[in-house]
Amino acid sequence: ENTLSKMKYEPARLFSNEGETNTYIRLVNRDGTFNIERKHRKYNQIVGNIYHTLLDLKWYNLLLIFTIYFCFIHLVFAGLYYLGGDGSIFNATYAADYLYFSVQTMESIGYGGMYPVSVYANFVVFLQSWWGVLSLGCITGFIFAKIARPSRMKRMIIFSKVATVNYDQVRYVGNVDHLESGRYQAGEGSGIIPTITTTPTMSQLTTERRDNACPCLVFRMANTGRTQLCGTNLKLLLVERPIVTNVVAGGGNALEGETEGMIVTELNYELNRQIGRVRSAIMSSPMLPLPWVVVHPMDRHSPLFGFTPKKFIDNRCEIIAVLDGINEAVSDTFQARYSYTASEIIWNARFVPVMDTRKKKFVIDFSKFHDVESLQPTTALFEGLKIDNQ
C-alpha cells in the first residue's frame, strides 16, 4: 500500500530469521518523552528540587496534590480554632463550623456570620492569613510556570511517523571541505548534476551512478505553529544495543547472548539541498515554516553502511532526532525529540509531496505529511546494490 494509514506495524516485538525474539526497548517514546525508570533515588535529591519535581508531574497529579494540600491545611487550622474552645469564634456551634470559618478566612470570603472573638482566635487568624497569602502565591506561580513552560512549544513540531530508505533521494557527493568539487545526485530517475563542462554519455552516467549509489535514510519534520523559530539546531543520533553472539576471548565478562550495552553515534545529514552550507561544521539551520526533509546517506562513511532491515532488528537500532530552538515570540528555548525503530523504517519507499502553490501562496497539506509511496525495485543500474527487504 502507498499510504501510511493502510500500513500495519508491530513495533513492540520483532523477529529475526533465526526465530529469536528481540524486544525493542526504545529510549525515546513516540511522544518525545524518555523511556527511563529511575530507581533508588535519594530522598534529598527529590525534596531538594521540589519545584522542578512538581513541574514535571502530569496536570491531574499536580491538581490532586494541591487539592490534598487544600483539605489538609484547612483541617489543621480548623483544629486550632476548635482548641480555642467555645466562644472563640462567634456563632460557631458545631465542629464543622470551624472548618467553614477556616475556608472563609484563608480565601478572604468573610460572609460576616462568623468572626473571631478571643485573643487566641485572632492570633490563629493572623497566622492563617499570612499562610494563605504565601500558599496562594506559590500555587499561582506553579500553575503559571506549568502553562508557560517552553517544553509545550515542542507540540508544534511534528515529525513523520515513519522514515524511509531509498536510492531515489538526492544527496551530496564529494569532498565536504571543497563544495565546488562535489555535486548533488540521486539514484534511478533523478539524474545527476554533472560538474564537467561536456555532456556525459549514458555509459558514463550509468557507471558514475553505480559507483556512487547508496541508500539514504529520509524523514521529514515541520513547524505547525504560527510563531517563527530561531537558532534551531538538529542532532541525529543512532542508538544500538547489539547482542554478543560469541564468548569474548581473553577472560572477558561478556557471555553468549548477553547484551553489550548502548552504543550512541552521531549521524551526518543533509537538509533540503542547502548547497552553500559547510557540511563539516555543526549542522544548524533556520527553522522556516516549510517542511524540512532530513537525509542521511548510508555510504561507507556512515555507521549504517551495509545495513539491512534484518541488521536493524538484530542490533536493535533506534534513530533519534533532537531539535533545539528558540521561540521568537517569548525568547524561550525548547527541545523536540522523536525516534524511529526498525518497524518504523520503510525500505524502498519515498514521501508523498505535501507542498503546492495556490493564489500566490505556498500551501502545505498536513493530511499527507506521513504518507509514503513505494518505489519500483532497483534495476540493473544498481545491480549488486539491491536493498534487502526480507
N, C-alpha and C positions, 0 to 999 in steps of 0.2 A: 504494500500500500504506500501511497505517496504522502499522506498526511499523518501527523503525529497522533491525532485523535483516533486513528484506526490502527495504531501500532500497539502492541502489547509488550510490556516489560515486566521482568521479575527481578528487581534489584536486590532483594534480600539474600537469596541463595543462588549460587551459580555453580555449574558442574564442569569439570574438565573432562577430557576424552577418556581418562582412566576411570571415571566414575567417582573420583574423590570429590568431596564437598568442601568448597572454600566459602566460608561465611564472610560476607563483606561487612566489616565493622567500620563504617565511614567516619572520618574525622570531622567533616563539616556536614551538618544536616541540610536537607533541602530548603529549609527556611533561613539558612545562613548562620544558625547557632552552632556551637561546638558540641560534639557528641562526647562529652567528658564527664565522668563522675569522680568527684574528689572525696577521698576517704581519709579519716584520721586527721582532720584539720584541727589545729589547736583552737581552744575556745577564745583566746585573746586575739587570734587572727580574724575572727568573725566579729566579736564585740568591739574590738578596737577600730574597725572600719564599718560601724553600724550604718552610717549614712549611705555608702555605696551598696552595702548588703541589702538594705531596704529598697533602694532604687532598682536593683536587679530583679526584684520579685515581680511576679505577674500582678496585674491590676487587682484581680479578685483576692489574691493573698494579701496584698497591701491594704486593701479596704477591710478585709477581715481582721487584720491586726489593729487597725485604727478603731474598728467597732468594739473589739475586745477591750482595748485601752479605754475607750469612752465609757463603757459599762463599769469597768474596774475602778476608774478614778472617781466616778460618781458614787459608787458603793463605799469607797474609802471615806469620802467627805460626808456622806450620809451617816456613816457610823460615828464620825467625830461629832456631828451635830446631835446625834442621839445620846452620846455620852454626856452632853451638857445638861441632860435631864429635862423634865417637864418645865415649860415656861421659858426655855432659852430661845425658842422660835415661836413667835406669836401665831396662834391659830393652827399649830401643828399638833394634831390629835393622834394620828396613827403612825406606825413606823414608816409606812410608805410615804408619808408627807415629808419626811426628812430627805428622802431620795428626790422627790419632786422639787423641793426647795434647793437642793444641790444643783440640779439641772438648770433651774431658773437663775441661780446666781452665776454659775460659770458661763452660761450662754447670754447673760445680760438681758434676760427676758423681763423679770421683775413685774409680775402682774399686780402686786400690792396686797394680795390676800395673805401672804406670809412674809415676815421680816424678823431680823434678829433683835433680841431684847437684852440679853445678858452680855457682859463684857467678854466672856468666853466665846459666845456665838459670834460676836462681831470680829474677834480675832481670827476665828476659823474662816469667816467670810473674807477677811483681808488676805489670808493665805490662799484661799481658793481663787480669788480674783487674780492674784499675781500668777498663780499656776495656770489659770485659764488663758491669760494673755500669752504666756510662754508656749503653751500647748497649741493654741490657735496659730501662732506664728510658725511653729515647726511643721505642723500638718499642712498649712497653706504652702510653705516652701517646698515640702516634699511633693505635693501634687503638681505644683507649677514646674518643678525641676523634671518630674517624670514626663509631663506633657511636652515640655520643650526640649527633651533630650535630642541631641544631634543624631543618635542612632535611628530615630524614627525616619530620617531622610532616606535611609537605605531602602525603604519600601518603594521609593520612586524609581529605583534602579532595578531593571529586570534583566535576567539572563535567559537565553534559550534553554528550554527544558532538556534538550539533548545537544550533544556535539556530534560532528560528522568527521569522517576521514575519507578523503578522495584524492585523486590525481588531477582533478579539474581546477583546483583553486590556484589563482595567480599568486606567485611568490617571488621574492627577490633572490637572484642567483648571482654571486660574485663576491668580491672582497668587501667586507663591511667597512673597512677603513678607506677604501677608494671607491666611492659610489659611481664615479664615471666609468669604471671598468665593468660594472655589473649591468644587469637588466632584469626586467620582470618577465617571467614566463610561467606558463601553466602546462598542464597535461593536454590530453587529447581534446580538441575542439576549441581551444582558446588561443592557440598560436603563440608566437614568440616575438618579443620586441627586440630585433637584432641590433647589435652595436656596430656592425660593419656597414660600409657605405654601399657595397654592391648587393644586389638582390640574391639571397641564398637559394640554392636549388632545393628541390624536395628531398633529395637524399641527404643533403647537409642538415636540413631541419629535422628529419627523422632520426639521424644519428645523434644530433645535439639533444633532442628531446629525450631519447633513450638514455643518454649518458647522465643527464641532469634530472631525470624524472624522479620524484619521490612523493609519497603521500603526505598530505597536510592535515593536521588536526584543526578543525574550524568550529567556532561557536560565535554567537553574537550577543551584544548587550545594548541597552538603550536607557535613556533617562526619560521617564514618562511624565515627570513634573514640569511645571512652567518655569521654575526657578533655574537660573543658569548655574552651572557648577564650574569652579575654578581650581587650578592647581591639582588636577587629577593625576593619579599615578596608579598604574595597574601592575600587579605582580602575578605571575603564572607559575604555579608550583606543581611538581609531580611527587606524590607520596606513594611509596612502595612498601609492601610488607611481604617480601618473598619468603618461601618456606625452604629450609635446608633439606635436601634430598639425600645427602651422603654425610657420614660421620666425619667431622673435621679431624685431620691428622695432626700429630704433634701435641697431643694432650689437650686439645680444645674442649670446651664445655658444651658446644652445640651438638645435639643429637639429631638423628634422622627424624624428619617430620616436625622438628621444633622451629617455631617462628624466630627469625633472626632479630627482628626489631623493625624500626621505622627508618626508611631512607627518604630524605627530602632533597629534591633537586629543583633549582630554579630554571624555568624554561624561557628561551628566547621567543619572540613573537613579532608579527607584523600587524600594523593597524591601517586598514583602508589604503594600502599602497602609498604611504607617505614617502615620496621619492626623495625629498630633501632632508629627511631625518637621519641623524647619525645613529647607526644601529649598534655601535659599540658602546654607546653611553647608556645611562639609565633610561628605561622606556617610560617617558612621560608625555602626555598628550592633552590638549584641551578637550574637555568633555562637551562637545557640541550636542544640541538636542536631536541629532540624527542617530540612527542605529549604527553601531560600530561592529565591524567584523574582525575578530581576532584570529590570526592564522599562525600556527606553529608548524614549520616544515620539519617533518620527521626524517631529516637527512642524516648523513653519517656523523654530523656534529651534535646530533640530538640524542639524549638518553633514551628516546623512544625508537631509535633506529632499528629496523628489522622486527618491530613488534607486530604481532598478530592479535586477533581477538582472544585466542587461547592464552597468549602470554600475558595480556592484560588481566585475565582471570587468575592465572597461576601466580602472578606477582601481586595480585590484589591491589591494582593501581587505582589511584584517585587523583584526578586533575582538579586543582583548586585555583580559583581566580579570586584575587583580593583587590578591590578597588577602593582607593582612598581619595578623598576630595574635600573641597570647601564649598559650603553653600553661600552663594553670593548675597542672598538676602539678609542672613543673620551672621555671616562670617564664622560659622561653626564647622568643625571638621566632622567627617563621618567615615564609616567603613562598611562596604557591602561585600559579602562573601557568597560564593557558590561553588559547587563541586560536581564532578561527573565521574561515575564509576563505569566499569566495563559494560554493564547493561544499558547505560545511558549514552553510549557512543555508537552511532550508526555508521557502518562501513559502506563505502561506495555509494554515498548519497550527498546531496547538497541542499542548502537552504533555498526556500522559495522567496523571490523578491517581495519586499514589503513597501518599497517607495514608489511614488508616482507623482506626477505634476498635474494639477488641475487649477484653473483660474489663477495662474501665475503664482501658485503656492506649491510647496512640497507637501505631499500627503503621505502619512505613514499609517499603514493598515496593520494594527497590532493583533488583529484576529488571525493573521498569517505569520506572526512573529516566530512561532515554534514549529511551523510546518516545514517538512523536508520532502524532497523528491528523489527517487532512486535514479542512479545513473546506469548506463549500459555497461556491461563487463568490459574490462580493458581489452583492447585489440592487440594486433601484432606489434603496434607501435611501442607497447610496454611489455613485450614478450620477455618472460623471465622475471618480471617485476609485479606479477599479479598479486592482488590482495587476497589473503587467506580469509574467507568468510565462514569457514567451518567453525 
